[in-house]
């Protein structure tokens, strides 16, 4: 072998040797990294109270994907499924997330007065951790840094005083729900002292930590003040706590405004204004002053349970009716002579999960309805079932499900709403898929009504019976009907 002939071999060997190292480096580069911890005002901190909000700043964190083009914004909501944050081993609620920061709420159940571990785990990327001191929320207060500095020097105490002054000059003064003749509104008013005109702040209306549809906007500062109104909303308000999330970022302002304003700011002031967050709450209910009461929450939860209990019973009934119809009509796949091959037909029924035992299979053999005794497909009877039972049932169920959730300003439970759509879509897609096969094998044209069912639920990721049953049980448990699941499984 000549030297020239050995070159390709050497190159391949080098590539093989370097491949594991390159792959390891790529995986390492995707791992999340926590660089610092900041409080709700984006100021570095090493302490936080129970129930407090902190930001984990770094890189390679989860970033919510953009919803598909044309997707319903009410349903295409990221649930941060692959992101998990724990504080002292307890799962923390993720308020917001992006590539370079994660905002969480420290669980109230974390034991105070000690340093605990905060860990961020991202599926298929790895994890990162840091520590923070959790303080009893009853004793929490922002203390000043004690330091001996010369008079007039900008030492730690003076610097913190300046930061506190700047932060206090940026406040939400009013956030309340105001009923009007046109509907319910939320009024927001605040001050931004020292902030020039035409600067903008981002405000976001949330219910139970979720952004209300069309609840985010940017408003301009005028005369060191800002104000806006969300609404009027013709839909009902959900009982509970609403929050206003305010975010001001110096880097998001126009380049011209930044250049002019930074000339008047010190380095410490620029650091404070780089990111300022504010949160204010208001309660909606029937209690004194419009506050949500325990009874309000119980009534609301009762409505949710009632809706989903009926929904889950009806969706299961429709699924079973479809299975029985297709199982019956499927005898046409096994036509043999002037009848059918019973052994193969029964085996197919069991493989598809249409029957539990031989007795049920024999009933379908002896009592055909959508397949004839001769083994032919009874297209007329099947179409009558589709037009008279399944399609009207699915349409009515989907409309009632949508109407229940759409009557409120925001979904009561977005995940439950989506699972409900999945269950309907499984029945719809299976119906269309199996119907096309039945008509195709019979040499018949598929009726237009089968492909033009007037509903469009969120498509389920899987169509199997196992997935349907699992998600239906999950839905019942999610809305507080776990006892119903236990009763069904006994």
N, C-alpha and C positions, 0 to 999 in steps of 0.2 A: 504493500500500500504506500503510495507516494505521500509526500507532505500535503500536497494540494487536496488529496483525497481525505486526509484526516481532518481538515478544517470544518466541514459540516458536522462531523461527529463531535468535535470539541465544542462547537457552538451549541449543539443540542444538549450536551452534557452540562454546560454552564447554565443553560436556561432551566434545565431540570433541577440543578442545585439551587438556583436562585428563586425558583417558583415558590417553595414553602415560605422563604423569608419575605418575599413580596406579598404573599397572601396574608401572612401574619401582620405585616405592616399595615395592610389595607384594613384588616379587622381592627387593629389598634386605633387607626385614625377614625373609625366609626364609633368607638366607644364614647359614651358621654363623659364630660369633664366638668366638675364643679369648681369654679375659680373663686367665688365669694358668695356670701349670703347678705342680702339687704332686706330692710323692713318694708312696710307698705308705702313709705315715701321714697323708696329707692336709696336709702342711706345704709352704708355698711353696718352690720350689727353682729353680735355674737350671742345675743339674748332675745327671747321672745316669749310672750305669755301663752298660756293655754288658749286655744281658739284664735290665736293671732295669725296674721298673714305675713308670710315671708316669700322672698324671691330667691331662687337658686340660679345664680348667673354663671354661665359657662359656654359650652358649645356641644354640638351633636345631640341636643335634646330633641324631643318629638316636635314635629311641625304638622299641624292639621292640614290635610290635603285639601285642595280646592274641590268643591263639588263638581260632578260631571256637568257638562253643558246641557242646559235644559232641565236639570234636576230640580225638584221642588225644594226650596230653601228650608221649608219646615221639616223635611225629612232627611235631607243631606247634611246632617249635623254630626260632626266628629265627636266620638265618645271617649277618645284617648285610650282605647282598649289595650294597645300595646305598651302604654306607659303606666308604671306603677311607682308610687312614692310612699315610703314608710317613714314614720318617726317613732323611734324606740320600738320598732317592730309592728307598729299599728298603721294601718292604711290611712293615708291623708287624702283629703279632697283636693283634686286638682282644679284650680280656678281658671287658669289659662296656661297655654304652653306655646312655645315657638322654638326655633332652632337654637337660640342662645339664652333662653331663660324659661323657668317653670315657676309659676305662682301657686302656692299651696296654703291650706289652712291647717294649722297644727291641731290635732285631735284634742278635745277637752279632757279625754281620759288619760292622757300622758301624765305620769307622775311628775310634779314640779320640783324645782330647787335642785336640779342636777343636770349634768351634761348628757345629752342623748345623741344617738346616731341618726342622721337623716340620709336615707339611701334612695337613689333614683335608679330604677331598672327599666330597660327598654328591650323588648323582645327582639332577639336576633342581633342586638348591638352590644349588650353588656350592661354594666352598672357602675355607679360612682357614688361615693358617700362623703359626708363631712359630719361635724358635730356642732351642736348648738345647746346653749343652756336654756331650759324651759323654766319659766317663772310662774308662780301661782297668779292667775289672772286677777284675783282679788287684791293682790299686793303690787300689781304691776304699775309702774310709773316710769316715765323717761327721766333718768337722772342725769345731771350735768357732770362732765368730766372734771375731777378735781386736779388741779395742777398749779404749781407755783410759777407764775410768769410775771415778768416785769410789767409795770403799769404801761398801758398803751400798746403792748406787743400783742400780735394776733396769735396767741397761744391756743391750746386746745379748748379752754373755756370760752374765750372770745369767739373762736371759730364756730363752736357749737351754738353759741348764742346767735350768731349771724345766720347759721343754717336754720335754726328754729324760727327766727324772725321771718325769713324768706318763705319757709313752708307754711307758717301761720297766715301769711298774707295771700295765700292761694287756698281759698276755702269754698265749699258748697254751702251756701247760707240757707237755701230752701230746696227741699225735695219732698213734695207731697202730692197725693192723689186728689184731684179736684173734679167732682162730677159737673157736667154741663148738659145743656139740652141736646147737644149733638153727640154726647157720649162721654166716657171717662177719659180724663187727661192726667198727665203727670207733669207738674211744673218744676222747672229747674232754674235756680238763680244762684250766682256766685260772684266772688271777687277774685281778681288777679292783679293785685297791686304791684306796680313796677313793670308789668308786662305791656309792651306797646300795642297799639291798635293794629288790627289785621292779623295778629297772631291767632292761631286756632288751637282749641282744646278738643279732645275726643271724649264724648260722653256715651255711655252704654247703659241701657235699661235692662235689668235682669230680674228674672223670677227664679228663686230657688237655685241660683248659680248659673242659670241658662239664659242666654240672650233672647229677649223677646223679638219676634219677627219685626224687621224694620226698626229695631231698637238701638241702632248705632248711627251716630252722625258726628260731624265736625262743625263746631260753631266758632264764630269769630269773637275775639275780645274787643270791646268798644268802651273806651273810657274806663279801663281797668275793671270792667265788669263783663259777665257773660250770662246769657239766659236763653232758654229754649223750652219748648213744650212738646211732649210726646202725646200723640193722639190728635183729635178725639178718637177713641176706640168704641165702635158700636158693639163689639163682642163683650162677653161677660169677663169680669176680673176674677182671677183665682184668689182664694183666701190664702194669706200667708205673707211672707216678707219679700219685698221688692228692694233691690239695691241699685244705686246709681254708681257706676264705675267711671271715674274721671281720670284721664291720662293726658299729661302735657309733656311733649318731648321737644327740646330745643332743636335737635337735629332734623325734625320733620317740618320745621318752618321754612319759609321761602329763603333762598340763598341771600337775597338782598336784605331781608329783615335780619337774618343772622349776622351778616357783616356789620350792619349799622348798630345792632343792639350789643354785640360782643365788645365793641369799643368802649362801652360804658360799664362793663361787668368785670369783676375780678375773677381770677381763676377759680376760687372757691364758689363764687356765685354761678359761674358757668357750670360747675360740677352739680350744684343743686338743681339748676334749671334743666339739666340734661334729661332728667326723667322725674316727674312728680306725679304721684298717684294719690287719688283721694277716693274714699268710698263713704256713701251715706245710705242709711236704710229708712224705709217707711213700711208700715204695716197696713194691710187691707183686710177688713173684716166687719163684723156687726157689733163688736164691742164698743165700749165708751171711746169716743174720739175716733171711731173707725178702725180700732185695733182688732187684729185677728184673735179670736178666742179658741179655747180647746174645743168647744162645741162646734165652731166653724170648721175646724180641721176634721172633726169626726163626721160631720154631715158631708163634707166634700169627699172624704175617703169612702163613705157609704155609697155615694153615687158612683164612684169609680168601680167599687166591687160589684155593685148591681149590674153595671153595664158589661163588665168583662165576664161575669158569671154567665149571663145570657149569651154573650158573644161566643164564648168557648163551647157552650153546649150546641149552639146552632152550627158553628163551623165544623164541629166533629160530626154532626148529623149529615151535613152536606158531603163531607169527605166520604163517609161510609156509604151514602147513597150512590156516589160516583163509583166507588169500588165495586158495589154490587152490580151496577149496570154494566160496567166494563167486564167484570168477571163472567156475567151471563152472556154478553155479546161475544166474548172471546172464544166461545165454543166453535165459532165459525172458522177459527184458525186450525181446527182439528177435524174438519169434515173428511169423512172417509166413506165412500159408497153412498148409501142413502141415510147415513147417520154420522156419528163422530167416533173417534178413537177415545173411548172413555178413560183409559189408563193414562194416556198422554195429557188429556184435558185436566184430569185430577192432579197430576203431577205439576202441571203449569200453575194451577190455582194455588197450590201450596207454595211453590217457588215465588210467586208474586205476592204472597201474604194476603190473598183475598179470602182464604178460609183458614180455620184453626185445625179442623180435623176432617176425617173421611165423611162423617155424617153431614157436615155443611156442604162438602163437595158433592155428595150424592143428591142433596136437595137441588142444587143448581143443575145437575144432570137431568133430574126427573121433572123439573118445573121451569123450562125455558120461557123467557119473556122477551128478551132482546136478541135472542138467537133462536132460530127455528129448530124443531126436532130433527129435521132433515140435515141440519148442520149449516144452513145458510144464515147470513146476517139479517136480522129483522130491522132494516133501516128505518121503516116508518115508525115502529114503536120506540126506537132509540131517539129519533128526532123529536118525538112527542115528549119524551123524558127531558131532553135537553131544553126544549122551548117552554115546557110547562112546569118543570121542577128546578133543574139545576141553574140555568141562567137567571131566571127571576130571583131564585134564592140567593145566589151570589151577589147580584146587583143590589138587592134590598139590604143584605147584610153589610156590604161595603159602604153603601150610602149611610146607613145608621152609624157605622163605625166612624166615618168621616165627620158626620154631623155632630157626633158627641164630642170629638176633639176640636173641631173647628168652631164650636160655640164659645170657646174661651180665647182670651188674648194670647195664650201660649199653650202648648201641649202640657197636660198634667204630668205625663210621663212619656218622654220621647221614645224611649226604648220599648215600652209597652205598645205604643202607637205603631212603631215599626214592626214589631213581632206580629201584631194583629194583621197588618198588611201582608206579611210573609205567609201567614196561614191561608189567607184568601188566595194569594198568588199561586201557592202550591196546588190548590184545587183547580184553579183556572188553567194553569199551564199543563197539568196532567190531563185534564179534560180535553184540551185542544190537541195535545200530543197523541193521546190514545185514540181519540176520535178519528184523526187523520189516518192512523194506521188501520183502524177497522174499515173505514170507507175505501181506503186504497187497496187492501187485500180483497175486498169484495168487488173491486173493479168499478166502484161508484165515485161520483164527484162529491167532494166535501161541501156540504151546504154553507152558504155565506154566513149564516147566523152563528156557526161554531167559531169562525175566525174573527167575528166582529162583536164580541161581548163588550158592552159599553162601560167597562171599568178599567182602571189602570193602577192597581196596587203596586207597592214597592216590590220588585222581584226578589224572591227568596234565593239565598246562595245555594241551597240544596232542595231537591224535590222528593226525597225519600220519605217513606212512612216513619222511619225512625226519627228523622229530623223533625217532622211535623209533630209527632207525639212529644218529643223532648221540648220543643219550643212552646207548645201549648201548656205543658206543665210549668215551664219557666214563667210564662205569662201569668198563670194563676198565682203562683207563689209571689211574683213581683208585686202584685196588687193586694197582697194580704189574704189570699185564698188558698193557703197551703193545706188547710184542713180538707178542702175539696179534693185536692190531689191525693191526700192520704186515704180519703174515702174511696176514690176510684181504684186505687191500687190494691186495696184489701181483697 
